Amino acid sequence: MAFTAVRTVLNTMQRMVYPFLAVFARGLGVDLSSLTLALTFRSVAGAFGPFVGSVADSRGRKFGMLFGLFLFIVGVGVVAIWPTFPAFLVALILAMLGKYVFDPSMQAYLGDRVAYQRRGRVLAITEFSWSLSFIIGAPVMGFLIARRGWQAPFPALALLGVLAFGLLAWMLPTDPARGEGSPGLFRNLGRVFSYPPAVIGLVMSLLISAGNEVVNVVFGVWMEASFNARIAALGATAVVLGLAELGGETFTALFTDRLGKARAITIGLALNCLAALALPYLGRSQAGAVTGLFLFYLSFEFTIVSSIPLMTEVFPAARATLMAGNIASHSLGRALGALVTYPLYAYGTASPGVPDILPSALAAVGFNVLGWLALSRLRRAIGDQR
């Protein structure tokens, strides 16, 4: 539960940007294209995840988690002190890198201690933090923004980060001493990226995340433009989407180990494609749009959380490094999705008779299909028919 609580804080920083994208743009005095480009830079920075995240293989799991929290605290603290667009960009990047050190360190810590047959349930519980950041984190940040302005969340997140650092420093056992022959950073990276199943798995993660991001980036702008939704309504939408993700994580905890990880991912991708195709038609009303987004987020969360235990077992000899690479692949996928999102959405808004969200929905389906093809290759490579 401590891991879930700490990750809720980290995820809130990442996720609050989406529903309040237009609010942050106005507060910073920049246009939406500049802010979406900043999100692309943030995601590209995640490409360095394997370099910083692999510290948990060379220096230990506890060190990795605490170092990740340190980066997060510095990142959000910059905006608390200097509320400008450059500081906001620095915060996005450092908070992302902090998360990308913390998460693989934690996943490797649990991978070391939990049998593969039960790992889906345990990791799904830690993934509740992703939905809780929308159910609790985003509405609280929205309340702070409404009361004290766009910059108000950052001092609060910095304080929570400091408390999380102290909690884990006290709770976690000291890492065992590393032997002199333990592989270093570059050797671990070389082992991961020269192992074909690991590379295939990373490509799969990239494609699945890109499919989600093409909708994720614009849903707040779409809701505001189509239905005149304001801060309170966007915060309420974030709660609904958080509940959808909580449902996806719950289904993962209940069914993924029973179905088998690869089969669960396949089912999730199919359902996510159906939800994406339904989104332009359900989006003719605000209630329908929220319903469509609910189904889209629920199926995506089931897919992505089901993929985590599968990836922890692809290359156990460098588990933290691979999981850092996995998170970096998700980040690069989001960068790819964010990069094409604005042109897709602009095309939809400029095309008479075409629902604004339709190009993004079709792109999500395309990325999902490619992700399923990569999953099929991975299953053949590792002999996993489950």
C-alpha positions as CSV (number, residue, x, y, z in Angstrom):
1,M,0.0,0.0,0.0
2,A,2.9,2.3,0.6
3,F,4.1,1.8,-3.0
4,T,0.6,2.6,-4.2
5,A,0.4,5.8,-2.2
6,V,3.8,7.0,-3.3
7,R,3.1,6.3,-6.9
8,T,-0.2,8.1,-6.7
9,V,1.8,11.3,-6.0
10,L,4.2,10.7,-8.8
11,N,1.4,9.9,-11.3
12,T,-0.6,12.9,-10.3
13,M,2.1,15.2,-11.6
14,Q,2.1,13.3,-14.9
15,R,-1.6,13.1,-15.3
16,M,-2.9,16.4,-14.2
17,V,-1.6,18.1,-17.3
18,Y,-4.1,16.4,-19.6
19,P,-7.5,17.5,-18.3
20,F,-6.1,21.0,-17.5
21,L,-4.0,21.4,-20.7
22,A,-5.8,24.6,-21.8
23,V,-5.7,26.0,-18.2
24,F,-1.9,25.6,-18.0
25,A,-1.5,27.0,-21.5
26,R,-3.4,30.2,-20.5
27,G,-1.6,30.5,-17.2
28,L,1.8,30.1,-18.9
29,G,0.9,32.4,-21.7
30,V,1.6,29.9,-24.5
31,D,-0.6,28.3,-27.1
32,L,-1.7,24.6,-27.1
33,S,0.8,23.6,-29.8
34,S,3.7,24.8,-27.6
35,L,2.3,22.9,-24.6
36,T,1.8,19.7,-26.6
37,L,5.4,20.1,-27.9
38,A,6.5,20.3,-24.3
39,L,4.7,17.0,-23.6
40,T,6.6,15.6,-26.5
41,F,9.9,16.7,-25.0
42,R,8.8,15.2,-21.7
43,S,8.1,11.9,-23.4
44,V,11.4,12.0,-25.4
45,A,13.2,12.5,-22.1
46,G,11.8,9.1,-21.1
47,A,14.1,7.6,-23.6
48,F,16.8,8.1,-21.0
49,G,14.8,5.9,-18.7
50,P,17.1,2.8,-19.2
51,F,20.2,4.9,-18.3
52,V,18.8,6.2,-15.0
53,G,16.4,3.3,-14.2
54,S,19.0,0.6,-14.5
55,V,20.6,2.1,-11.3
56,A,18.4,-0.4,-9.4
57,D,20.3,-3.3,-11.0
58,S,23.7,-1.8,-10.2
59,R,23.1,0.1,-7.0
60,G,20.1,-1.6,-5.5
61,R,16.3,-1.4,-5.5
62,K,16.0,0.9,-2.5
63,F,18.6,3.4,-3.8
64,G,16.7,3.5,-7.2
65,M,13.4,4.3,-5.5
66,L,14.8,7.0,-3.4
67,F,16.8,8.5,-6.3
68,G,13.7,8.6,-8.3
69,L,11.8,10.5,-5.6
70,F,14.7,13.0,-5.3
71,L,14.4,13.8,-9.0
72,F,10.7,14.3,-8.7
73,I,11.0,16.7,-5.7
74,V,13.6,18.8,-7.5
75,G,11.4,18.9,-10.6
76,V,8.2,20.1,-9.0
77,G,10.1,22.4,-6.7
78,V,11.5,24.3,-9.6
79,V,8.0,25.5,-10.6
80,A,7.1,26.2,-7.0
81,I,10.0,28.7,-6.9
82,W,10.0,29.9,-10.5
83,P,6.5,29.6,-12.1
84,T,7.4,30.1,-15.8
85,F,7.2,28.0,-19.0
86,P,10.9,27.0,-19.0
87,A,10.5,25.9,-15.3
88,F,7.3,24.0,-16.2
89,L,9.2,22.2,-19.0
90,V,12.0,21.3,-16.6
91,A,9.5,20.1,-14.1
92,L,7.8,17.9,-16.7
93,I,11.2,16.3,-17.6
94,L,12.6,15.8,-14.1
95,A,9.3,14.5,-12.7
96,M,9.1,12.1,-15.6
97,L,12.7,10.9,-15.1
98,G,12.0,10.5,-11.4
99,K,9.0,8.3,-12.1
100,Y,11.1,6.3,-14.6
101,V,13.7,5.6,-12.0
102,F,11.2,4.8,-9.2
103,D,8.8,2.6,-11.1
104,P,11.3,0.0,-12.5
105,S,13.1,-0.1,-9.2
106,M,9.8,-0.9,-7.4
107,Q,8.8,-3.4,-10.1
108,A,12.1,-5.2,-9.9
109,Y,11.9,-5.2,-6.1
110,L,8.5,-7.0,-6.3
111,G,9.7,-9.2,-9.2
112,D,12.5,-10.4,-7.0
113,R,10.1,-11.4,-4.2
114,V,6.8,-12.5,-5.8
115,A,6.3,-15.7,-7.9
116,Y,5.3,-15.1,-11.6
117,Q,2.0,-17.0,-11.1
118,R,0.9,-14.3,-8.6
119,R,2.8,-11.3,-9.9
120,G,-0.1,-10.0,-12.0
121,R,-2.2,-9.4,-9.0
122,V,0.5,-7.8,-6.9
123,L,1.7,-5.5,-9.6
124,A,-2.0,-4.6,-10.4
125,I,-2.4,-3.4,-6.8
126,T,0.5,-1.0,-7.2
127,E,-1.0,0.2,-10.5
128,F,-4.1,1.3,-8.6
129,S,-2.0,4.5,-8.2
130,W,-2.5,5.3,-11.8
131,S,-6.3,5.5,-11.5
132,L,-6.2,7.1,-8.0
133,S,-4.1,9.9,-9.5
134,F,-7.2,10.7,-11.6
135,I,-9.8,9.9,-9.0
136,I,-8.1,11.8,-6.2
137,G,-5.1,13.6,-7.5
138,A,-6.5,15.5,-10.5
139,P,-9.6,16.8,-8.7
140,V,-7.5,18.0,-5.8
141,M,-5.2,19.7,-8.1
142,G,-8.2,21.2,-10.0
143,F,-9.5,22.5,-6.6
144,L,-6.1,24.1,-5.9
145,I,-5.9,25.6,-9.4
146,A,-9.4,27.1,-9.1
147,R,-8.6,28.6,-5.7
148,R,-5.0,29.7,-6.1
149,G,-4.1,29.6,-9.8
150,W,-2.4,27.2,-12.2
151,Q,0.9,27.1,-10.2
152,A,-0.8,26.0,-6.9
153,P,-0.3,22.2,-7.4
154,F,3.5,22.3,-7.4
155,P,4.3,23.3,-3.8
156,A,1.8,20.7,-2.7
157,L,3.4,17.9,-4.8
158,A,6.9,18.9,-3.6
159,L,5.8,18.5,0.0
160,L,4.2,15.1,-0.7
161,G,7.3,14.0,-2.4
162,V,9.4,14.9,0.6
163,L,7.1,12.9,2.9
164,A,7.2,9.9,0.5
165,F,11.0,10.0,0.5
166,G,11.1,9.9,4.3
167,L,8.5,7.1,4.5
168,L,10.3,4.7,2.1
169,A,13.8,5.5,3.5
170,W,12.4,4.3,6.9
171,M,10.4,1.4,5.6
172,L,12.5,-0.4,3.0
173,P,15.2,-2.8,4.0
174,T,18.8,-1.9,3.2
175,D,19.9,-3.3,-0.2
176,P,22.2,-6.3,0.0
177,A,25.8,-5.6,-0.9
178,R,26.5,-5.9,-4.7
179,G,29.3,-8.2,-5.7
180,E,32.3,-6.9,-7.5
181,G,31.3,-8.9,-10.5
182,S,27.8,-7.4,-10.8
183,P,27.2,-6.1,-14.3
184,G,27.3,-2.3,-14.7
185,L,25.0,0.1,-16.5
186,F,26.3,-0.3,-20.0
187,R,26.7,-4.1,-19.8
188,N,23.1,-4.4,-18.6
189,L,21.8,-2.2,-21.4
190,G,23.8,-4.2,-23.9
191,R,22.3,-7.4,-22.6
192,V,18.8,-6.1,-22.8
193,F,19.0,-4.5,-26.3
194,S,20.8,-7.5,-27.8
195,Y,18.1,-9.9,-26.6
196,P,15.5,-10.1,-29.4
197,P,12.5,-11.0,-27.1
198,A,13.2,-8.0,-25.0
199,V,13.4,-5.7,-28.0
200,I,10.1,-7.1,-29.4
201,G,8.5,-6.5,-26.0
202,L,9.7,-2.9,-25.9
203,V,8.3,-2.3,-29.4
204,M,5.0,-3.7,-28.3
205,S,4.9,-1.3,-25.3
206,L,5.7,1.7,-27.5
207,L,2.9,1.0,-29.9
208,I,0.3,0.4,-27.3
209,S,1.1,3.6,-25.5
210,A,1.1,5.6,-28.7
211,G,-2.4,4.3,-29.4
212,N,-3.6,5.6,-26.0
213,E,-1.8,9.0,-26.3
214,V,-3.4,10.1,-29.5
215,V,-6.7,10.3,-27.5
216,N,-5.2,11.1,-24.1
217,V,-3.6,14.4,-25.1
218,V,-6.7,15.9,-26.7
219,F,-9.6,14.6,-24.6
220,G,-9.6,17.7,-22.4
221,V,-9.4,20.1,-25.3
222,W,-12.1,18.1,-27.1
223,M,-14.4,18.2,-24.1
224,E,-13.9,21.9,-23.6
225,A,-14.4,22.8,-27.3
226,S,-17.3,20.5,-27.9
227,F,-19.3,20.9,-24.7
228,N,-17.9,24.1,-23.2
229,A,-16.6,22.1,-20.3
230,R,-14.9,24.1,-17.6
231,I,-12.4,23.3,-14.8
232,A,-15.0,21.6,-12.5
233,A,-16.4,19.5,-15.4
234,L,-12.9,18.5,-16.5
235,G,-12.0,17.5,-13.0
236,A,-15.2,15.4,-12.8
237,T,-14.4,13.8,-16.1
238,A,-10.9,12.9,-14.7
239,V,-12.7,11.2,-11.8
240,V,-14.8,9.1,-14.2
241,L,-11.7,8.1,-16.2
242,G,-9.9,7.3,-13.0
243,L,-12.8,5.0,-12.1
244,A,-12.5,3.4,-15.5
245,E,-8.8,2.7,-14.9
246,L,-9.5,1.4,-11.4
247,G,-11.9,-1.0,-13.1
248,G,-9.1,-2.0,-15.6
249,E,-6.6,-2.6,-12.8
250,T,-9.2,-4.6,-10.8
251,F,-9.9,-6.8,-13.7
252,T,-6.2,-7.3,-14.1
253,A,-5.9,-8.3,-10.5
254,L,-8.8,-10.7,-10.8
255,F,-8.3,-12.3,-14.2
256,T,-4.9,-11.8,-15.8
257,D,-3.1,-14.5,-13.8
258,R,-5.9,-16.9,-14.6
259,L,-6.2,-16.0,-18.3
260,G,-2.5,-15.8,-18.9
261,K,-0.7,-12.5,-19.4
262,A,-0.5,-12.6,-23.2
263,R,-4.1,-13.7,-23.7
264,A,-5.2,-10.9,-21.4
265,I,-3.3,-8.3,-23.4
266,T,-4.9,-9.6,-26.6
267,I,-8.4,-9.3,-25.2
268,G,-7.6,-5.8,-23.9
269,L,-6.3,-4.6,-27.3
270,A,-9.4,-5.9,-29.0
271,L,-11.8,-4.1,-26.6
272,N,-9.7,-0.9,-26.8
273,C,-10.1,-0.9,-30.6
274,L,-13.9,-1.2,-30.3
275,A,-14.0,1.6,-27.7
276,A,-11.9,3.9,-30.0
277,L,-14.2,3.2,-33.0
278,A,-17.3,4.0,-30.8
279,L,-15.9,7.2,-29.5
280,P,-16.8,9.5,-32.4
281,Y,-20.4,8.3,-32.3
282,L,-20.9,8.3,-28.6
283,G,-19.2,11.8,-28.5
284,R,-22.3,13.5,-30.0
285,S,-23.3,14.3,-26.4
286,Q,-21.3,15.1,-23.3
287,A,-22.6,12.1,-21.5
288,G,-21.9,9.9,-24.5
289,A,-18.3,11.3,-24.7
290,V,-17.6,10.5,-21.1
291,T,-19.0,7.0,-21.6
292,G,-16.8,6.4,-24.6
293,L,-13.8,7.7,-22.8
294,F,-14.7,5.5,-19.8
295,L,-14.7,2.4,-22.0
296,F,-11.5,3.5,-23.8
297,Y,-9.6,4.0,-20.6
298,L,-10.9,0.9,-18.9
299,S,-9.8,-1.4,-21.8
300,F,-6.4,0.3,-22.2
301,E,-5.6,0.0,-18.5
302,F,-6.5,-3.7,-18.5
303,T,-4.1,-4.1,-21.4
304,I,-1.2,-2.1,-20.1
305,V,-1.3,-3.5,-16.6
306,S,-1.5,-7.0,-17.9
307,S,1.6,-6.4,-19.9
308,I,3.8,-5.4,-16.9
309,P,4.0,-8.9,-15.3
310,L,4.7,-10.4,-18.7
311,M,7.6,-8.0,-19.2
312,T,9.1,-8.7,-15.8
313,E,9.7,-12.3,-16.8
314,V,11.1,-11.7,-20.3
315,F,14.7,-11.2,-19.0
316,P,15.0,-11.7,-15.3
317,A,18.8,-11.4,-15.4
318,A,18.5,-7.7,-15.9
319,R,15.0,-7.2,-14.7
320,A,15.3,-3.5,-13.5
321,T,17.0,-2.5,-16.7
322,L,14.4,-4.1,-18.9
323,M,11.6,-2.6,-16.9
324,A,13.3,0.8,-17.2
325,G,13.5,0.2,-20.9
326,N,9.8,-0.8,-20.9
327,I,8.8,2.4,-19.2
328,A,11.0,4.3,-21.6
329,S,9.2,2.6,-24.5
330,H,5.9,3.8,-23.1
331,S,7.3,7.3,-22.9
332,L,8.6,7.1,-26.5
333,G,5.2,5.8,-27.5
334,R,3.5,8.8,-25.8
335,A,6.0,11.1,-27.6
336,L,5.0,9.6,-30.9
337,G,1.4,9.9,-30.0
338,A,1.7,13.5,-28.8
339,L,3.6,14.4,-31.9
340,V,0.9,13.3,-34.3
341,T,-2.0,14.2,-32.1
342,Y,-2.3,17.9,-32.8
343,P,-2.2,17.5,-36.6
344,L,-4.8,14.7,-36.3
345,Y,-7.1,16.8,-34.1
346,A,-6.6,19.9,-36.3
347,Y,-7.6,17.9,-39.4
348,G,-10.8,16.7,-37.6
349,T,-11.8,20.2,-36.5
350,A,-11.1,21.6,-40.0
351,S,-13.1,18.9,-41.9
352,P,-16.8,19.5,-42.2
353,G,-18.9,16.4,-41.4
354,V,-16.0,14.6,-39.7
355,P,-16.2,14.2,-35.9
356,D,-13.3,16.1,-34.3
357,I,-12.0,13.0,-32.5
358,L,-12.4,10.6,-35.4
359,P,-8.8,10.9,-36.8
360,S,-7.4,10.3,-33.3
361,A,-9.7,7.3,-32.8
362,L,-8.6,5.7,-36.1
363,A,-4.9,6.3,-35.2
364,A,-5.5,4.6,-31.9
365,V,-6.8,1.5,-33.7
366,G,-3.9,1.4,-36.1
367,F,-1.3,1.6,-33.2
368,N,-3.2,-1.2,-31.3
369,V,-3.2,-3.5,-34.3
370,L,0.6,-3.0,-34.7
371,G,1.0,-3.6,-31.0
372,W,-0.9,-6.9,-31.3
373,L,1.4,-8.0,-34.1
374,A,4.4,-7.3,-31.9
375,L,2.8,-9.3,-29.0
376,S,2.3,-12.3,-31.4
377,R,6.0,-12.1,-32.2
378,L,6.9,-12.0,-28.5
379,R,4.8,-15.0,-27.7
380,R,6.6,-17.0,-30.3
381,A,10.0,-15.8,-29.2
382,I,9.5,-16.8,-25.5
383,G,7.3,-19.8,-26.1
384,D,4.5,-18.3,-24.0
385,Q,1.1,-19.6,-25.3
386,R,-0.9,-18.4,-22.3
